Amino acid sequence: MKFSQYLEKIAGVGVYPMISLLLFVFFFTVVTILVFKQNQAEINHIENLPLDN
């Protein structure tokens, strides 16, 4: 049997792709918001760490 035939036998299997899409969009949105809210002074400090002795 093919893998898709196993999935057809599971009741309500169509909801799993939607849940995974919503989780991805939620995670991507949260990470994007955190990146744009990052303090500029902290970003400058972190980017200069490899150059400092």
C-alpha positions as a Markdown table, in Angstrom:
| # | Residue | x | y | z |
|---|---|---|---|---|
| 1 | Met | 0.0 | 0.0 | 0.0 |
| 2 | Lys | 1.1 | 3.5 | -0.7 |
| 3 | Phe | 1.6 | 6.0 | 2.1 |
| 4 | Ser | -1.3 | 8.1 | 0.9 |
| 5 | Gln | -3.7 | 5.2 | 1.3 |
| 6 | Tyr | -2.7 | 4.9 | 5.0 |
| 7 | Leu | -3.5 | 8.6 | 5.4 |
| 8 | Glu | -6.9 | 8.2 | 3.8 |
| 9 | Lys | -7.9 | 5.7 | 6.5 |
| 10 | Ile | -7.3 | 8.2 | 9.4 |
| 11 | Ala | -10.4 | 10.2 | 10.4 |
| 12 | Gly | -9.9 | 13.9 | 10.3 |
| 13 | Val | -6.4 | 13.8 | 8.8 |
| 14 | Gly | -7.1 | 17.0 | 6.8 |
| 15 | Val | -6.8 | 19.2 | 9.9 |
| 16 | Tyr | -3.1 | 18.4 | 10.5 |
| 17 | Pro | -1.7 | 20.3 | 7.5 |
| 18 | Met | -3.8 | 23.4 | 8.5 |
| 19 | Ile | -2.5 | 23.2 | 12.1 |
| 20 | Ser | 1.1 | 22.9 | 11.0 |
| 21 | Leu | 0.6 | 25.9 | 8.6 |
| 22 | Leu | -0.9 | 28.0 | 11.4 |
| 23 | Leu | 2.0 | 27.1 | 13.8 |
| 24 | Phe | 4.5 | 28.0 | 11.2 |
| 25 | Val | 2.9 | 31.4 | 10.5 |
| 26 | Phe | 2.6 | 32.1 | 14.2 |
| 27 | Phe | 6.2 | 31.2 | 14.8 |
| 28 | Phe | 7.4 | 33.2 | 11.8 |
| 29 | Thr | 5.4 | 36.3 | 12.9 |
| 30 | Val | 6.7 | 36.1 | 16.5 |
| 31 | Val | 10.3 | 35.9 | 15.3 |
| 32 | Thr | 9.8 | 38.7 | 12.8 |
| 33 | Ile | 8.3 | 41.0 | 15.5 |
| 34 | Leu | 11.1 | 40.1 | 18.0 |
| 35 | Val | 13.8 | 40.9 | 15.3 |
| 36 | Phe | 12.3 | 44.3 | 14.5 |
| 37 | Lys | 11.9 | 45.2 | 18.2 |
| 38 | Gln | 15.5 | 44.4 | 19.0 |
| 39 | Asn | 17.5 | 47.2 | 20.6 |
| 40 | Gln | 19.9 | 48.8 | 18.1 |
| 41 | Ala | 22.6 | 49.3 | 20.7 |
| 42 | Glu | 22.6 | 45.6 | 21.5 |
| 43 | Ile | 22.8 | 44.7 | 17.8 |
| 44 | Asn | 25.8 | 46.9 | 17.4 |
| 45 | His | 27.5 | 45.4 | 20.5 |
| 46 | Ile | 26.9 | 41.8 | 19.2 |
| 47 | Glu | 28.1 | 42.6 | 15.7 |
| 48 | Asn | 31.4 | 44.1 | 17.0 |
| 49 | Leu | 32.2 | 41.2 | 19.4 |
| 50 | Pro | 34.4 | 39.3 | 16.8 |
| 51 | Leu | 36.5 | 42.4 | 16.3 |
| 52 | Asp | 37.1 | 43.2 | 19.9 |
| 53 | Asn | 40.1 | 41.8 | 21.7 |
